[in-house]
Amino acid sequence: HQLAILEAQIDVAIELRRSVSLHSVKAQQVTIELLKRLKEKHGRDFGAINIDFHSCGFSSEVWKMIEKEYPNTFLSISVVINSRSPAHESLIRVCSPSRILSESDYNTIEGCTPYTWEMVSTIARIKGWPIESEAWVEDDGTPESEWGAVRRLQANFRRFIGPGLGILDGADKQSRKAQRLNDPGRKWRGTWESESSDEGEDASIDTKQ
């Protein structure tokens, strides 16, 4: 019943072109099967939205598989949930730099900023990214490889709420074998890019599983 409701909500999200924040708890295999089913059901339309697995508890092996197969997926980590297990550091370590996000997953506004910042600091430490000491200028020509942690995470969030990053089919895997899967320039190439995206392009829904 719960899975049927979840899938129905994601069906609506795909129809409305709304990216999804999904909490998957102790359901790695079920989640893998859900993604496969959504891809088979919706085809390239599934690539018109992005999915963020928030407070994600996947193993690093499962995440690497999902990240490789679904370019429209993101990984969000929180102190409150993920820090309960030391495995969260290996998850951060294997996640592609352009797919990782930080969050608080806290239930009061007072805790949101400090807990989010604590995870930003953790990600920066594990990834070896500097933390900015001053504001940056947008489009200043600095290569992304030289960005600090906050700027990187901001760019990742913008990718998540922006146009769907697409899916890979068999032909894609053959023709793009040598390309990086996390290249932010790889946008969905279906009909959606030619449609109007003025209505809530940066909206998202949060669906608990």
C-alpha positions as a printed Julia matrix, in Angstrom:
209×3 Matrix{Float64}:
  0.0    0.0     0.0
  2.73   2.47    0.99
  4.76   1.69   -2.13
  1.71   2.05   -4.38
  0.99   5.51   -2.93
  4.63   6.53   -3.3
  4.72   5.45   -6.93
  1.47   7.27   -7.65
  2.92  10.47   -6.15
  6.05  10.17   -8.28
  3.88   9.56  -11.35
  2.2   12.91  -10.65
  5.58  14.57  -10.09
  6.78  13.34  -13.48
  3.6   14.58  -15.14
  3.97  18.02  -13.52
  7.77  18.13  -13.92
  8.43  18.48  -10.19
 11.62  17.11   -8.69
 11.27  14.77   -5.71
 12.93  14.52   -2.3
 12.65  10.88   -1.25
 13.43   9.32    2.14
 14.23   5.63    1.76
 14.61   3.81    5.1
 15.9    0.23    5.25
 14.56  -0.31    1.74
 17.57  -0.4    -0.56
 16.38  -3.22   -2.81
 12.81  -1.9    -2.89
 14.15   1.5    -3.94
 16.32   0.0    -6.68
 13.3   -1.87   -8.02
 11.17   1.28   -7.83
 13.67   3.28   -9.9
 13.85   0.5   -12.49
 10.06   0.33  -12.68
  9.72   4.12  -13.06
 12.29   4.15  -15.84
 10.5    1.32  -17.67
  7.08   2.91  -17.21
  7.93   6.51  -18.1
 10.96   6.11  -20.35
 12.71   9.41  -21.03
  9.99  11.32  -19.18
 11.48   9.93  -15.98
 14.58  11.94  -16.83
 12.54  15.14  -16.83
 12.69  15.27  -13.02
 15.47  14.84  -10.49
 15.34  12.75   -7.32
 17.18  13.58   -4.11
 17.57  10.75   -1.61
 17.53  12.78    1.58
 19.16  11.6     4.82
 20.18   8.72    2.61
 21.12   5.49    4.36
 22.25   3.49    1.34
 25.48   1.55    1.43
 28.25   3.11   -0.63
 28.03   0.18   -3.08
 24.31   0.68   -3.66
 24.72   4.42   -4.11
 27.51   3.97   -6.68
 25.22   1.7    -8.67
 22.29   4.14   -8.53
 24.47   7.13   -9.34
 25.89   5.37  -12.39
 22.54   4.19  -13.71
 20.48   7.34  -13.0
 22.12  10.71  -13.78
 19.04  12.47  -12.35
 19.67  11.31   -8.77
 21.23  13.21   -5.87
 22.42  12.21   -2.4
 21.67  14.36    0.65
 23.32  13.72    4.03
 22.33  14.92    7.51
 24.03  14.88   10.9
 20.86  13.93   12.77
 20.22  10.74   10.77
 23.37   9.72    8.94
 25.92  10.44   11.66
 24.45   7.61   13.7
 26.56   5.32   11.55
 30.26   5.74   10.66
 29.36   4.38    7.22
 28.1    7.84    6.23
 31.7    8.96    5.67
 32.31   6.29    3.04
 29.02   7.28    1.4
 30.2   10.9     1.18
 33.57   9.75   -0.1
 32.19   7.76   -3.06
 29.49  10.26   -4.05
 30.22  12.27   -7.16
 31.11  15.93   -6.36
 28.19  17.21   -8.42
 25.58  14.93   -6.81
 26.05  15.54   -3.09
 23.87  17.81   -0.92
 23.76  18.77    2.75
 20.74  19.11    5.04
 19.73  19.29    8.68
 16.66  17.01    8.64
 15.86  18.68   11.95
 12.38  19.31   13.32
 12.84  22.88   14.61
 14.05  26.0    12.85
 16.61  26.61   15.6
 18.5   23.46   14.65
 18.4   23.79   10.88
 21.37  26.13   10.4
 23.84  24.61   12.89
 23.13  21.02   11.86
 23.32  21.84    8.16
 26.6   23.68    8.71
 28.02  20.75   10.66
 27.35  18.45    7.71
 28.77  21.0     5.25
 31.96  20.96    7.33
 32.0   17.15    7.35
 31.57  16.96    3.57
 34.31  19.56    3.09
 36.7   17.6     5.3
 36.08  14.25    3.58
 36.13  15.68    0.06
 39.15  17.87    0.76
 37.27  21.03   -0.22
 38.09  24.4     1.33
 35.32  26.31    3.1
 34.94  29.85    1.83
 35.93  32.7     4.13
 34.23  35.33    1.97
 31.51  35.62   -0.67
 32.31  34.79   -4.27
 31.28  36.51   -7.49
 28.97  34.5    -9.72
 30.41  33.65  -13.14
 33.86  34.87  -12.1
 35.55  32.31  -14.32
 36.9   30.2   -11.47
 36.99  26.52  -12.53
 34.53  24.39  -10.61
 37.39  22.18   -9.47
 38.65  25.15   -7.45
 35.34  26.05   -5.81
 34.84  25.84   -2.07
 32.37  23.53   -0.37
 29.52  26.02   -0.02
 29.66  27.11   -3.64
 29.74  23.49   -4.81
 26.74  22.52   -2.68
 24.82  25.58   -3.84
 25.49  24.63   -7.48
 24.37  21.07   -6.8
 21.12  22.25   -5.25
 20.47  24.45   -8.27
 21.0   21.41  -10.5
 18.58  19.4    -8.4
 15.76  21.98   -8.58
 16.5   22.75  -12.23
 15.76  20.77  -15.4
 15.85  17.01  -15.16
 19.32  15.6   -15.81
 18.02  12.7   -17.87
 18.37   8.94  -17.87
 20.64   6.54  -19.68
 19.4    3.92  -22.1
 21.44   1.33  -23.95
 22.36   3.72  -26.75
 23.45   6.36  -24.25
 25.76   3.91  -22.52
 27.42   3.02  -25.84
 27.85   6.56  -27.13
 28.75   8.18  -23.81
 30.94   5.47  -22.39
 33.9    7.78  -21.98
 31.92  10.74  -20.62
 31.6   11.62  -16.96
 28.12  10.77  -15.7
 28.13  13.75  -13.35
 28.78  16.36  -16.04
 26.29  19.18  -15.24
 26.05  20.0   -18.93
 24.25  16.74  -19.62
 20.63  17.83  -19.67
 17.57  15.81  -20.55
 17.17  15.78  -24.33
 13.51  14.89  -24.65
 10.7   17.28  -25.51
 10.65  18.95  -22.1
 13.43  21.44  -22.86
 11.3   22.98  -25.6
  8.26  23.28  -23.37
  7.53  26.22  -21.1
  9.17  25.78  -17.69
  7.95  29.02  -16.14
  5.52  27.38  -13.76
  7.38  26.29  -10.65
 10.49  25.02  -12.33
 12.29  25.01   -8.98
  9.53  23.33   -6.97
  9.99  19.95   -5.34
  7.94  17.55   -3.26
  9.07  15.58   -0.25
  7.82  11.99   -0.24
  8.53   9.78    2.77
  9.05   6.08    2.24
